[in-house]
Amino acid sequence: LVTAPLNKAALAAAGVDVPGHTELLARACHSDSVAMMLYLPPAISPPHGLGVAHVTLHTSIASVPGLLSTGSILERIDLIDGFLRQVGCPAPRIGICALNPHAGEDGLFGDEEQTLIAPAIEKAIAGGINARGPLPADALLRRAVRGEFDGVVAMYHDQGHIALKLVGFDSAVNITLGLPIIRTSPSHGTAFDIAWQGTADPDGMLAAIDTAIRLCQNRPDRQPASQQLQKQED
């Protein structure tokens, strides 16, 4: 499933009680554990691409600390690790963003790193995931873009979005992790301000389509086309 950008204000005006595609599809698919991930394809970030999954989604900055939990952080670490393995990365290196500046400076700027994030990382490591952190987000995302990490877990929307869109605004793809289906979308918005002017760039949608095709081809439960055809004939 490849979706076009969705105007969230219009969605709310229509009386829909979820803020976006991620939450809407999670409900439709009865999926309790999902994550929004921005993904730079291998052509931009070789060899396997770079993914940034988010613990919280479309919510106010003020609400973020109260929405974080060790369990929700661990779920996102597990989801992005599974995705990266699916696209051919045998041992993903995953960096976990801190919430506060300077990773909290030992509690001086907040204690979420010590009370919520570090315990999630410890559990991920115990489960065999190569996770590191919590690391200051500004430095971590730079290191990831330069190839030191294959995936990043960000605590909130703009923490992950800003860095990836600076690097690949026209090529980054939004992928919903945790669904029983493959779903991709361009990472940009609706751009109503340039509608009907003939200036919109299709590269984001093309990247979303290309990524969806590649993910379909790499699905672990995918059967060869010959087997699918045989089942239809039977």
Helices and strands as residue ranges (DSSP letters): H 8-13, H 21-28, E 35-40, E 50-54, G 61-63, H 64-67, H 70-86, E 93-97, G 101-104, H 112-112, I 113-117, H 118-126, E 130-135, H 137-145, E 151-154, H 157-168, E 173-177, E 184-186, G 192-194, H 203-218, H 225-233
